[in-house]
Amino acid sequence: MQITNISDAKASLSRLVKFVQETNETVIIGKAGEPVAVLSAYRKDKAPRQLGGSWEGKVSVLPGFDEVDEEISESFYTSSIFPESS
């Protein structure tokens, strides 16, 4: 583990990133003698993506869900938005 201050980290970020990448070690960045951040290598998740979720198996779509109701469809195209005033 390497420790550096924020001004050195800013001046040599490329070098620090290369160090982290090659050694897989972390770098602690400090400010005024106190740790404030950690620079570490990114690890790509190699596990296969899981599809589904918390609702999987709990919800079902009923037959006819996507059928068009002619009465509702007709009202969209034949009715006026604002009724005529009397």
Secondary structure in CASP SS format (residue, H / E / C, confidence):
PFRMAT SS
TARGET T0000
AUTHOR 0000-0000-0000
METHOD secondary structure of the structure
MODEL  1
M C 1.00
Q E 1.00
I E 1.00
T E 1.00
N E 1.00
I H 1.00
S H 1.00
D H 1.00
A H 1.00
K H 1.00
A H 1.00
S C 1.00
L H 1.00
S H 1.00
R H 1.00
L H 1.00
V H 1.00
K H 1.00
F H 1.00
V H 1.00
Q H 1.00
E H 1.00
T H 1.00
N C 1.00
E C 1.00
T C 1.00
V E 1.00
I E 1.00
I E 1.00
G E 1.00
K E 1.00
A C 1.00
G C 1.00
E E 1.00
P E 1.00
V E 1.00
A E 1.00
V E 1.00
L E 1.00
S C 1.00
A C 1.00
Y C 1.00
R C 1.00
K C 1.00
D C 1.00
K C 1.00
A C 1.00
P C 1.00
R C 1.00
Q C 1.00
L C 1.00
G C 1.00
G C 1.00
S C 1.00
W C 1.00
E C 1.00
G C 1.00
K C 1.00
V C 1.00
S C 1.00
V C 1.00
L C 1.00
P C 1.00
G C 1.00
F C 1.00
D C 1.00
E C 1.00
V C 1.00
D C 1.00
E H 1.00
E H 1.00
I H 1.00
S H 1.00
E H 1.00
S H 1.00
F H 1.00
Y H 1.00
T H 1.00
S C 1.00
S C 1.00
I C 1.00
F C 1.00
P C 1.00
E C 1.00
S C 1.00
S C 1.00
END
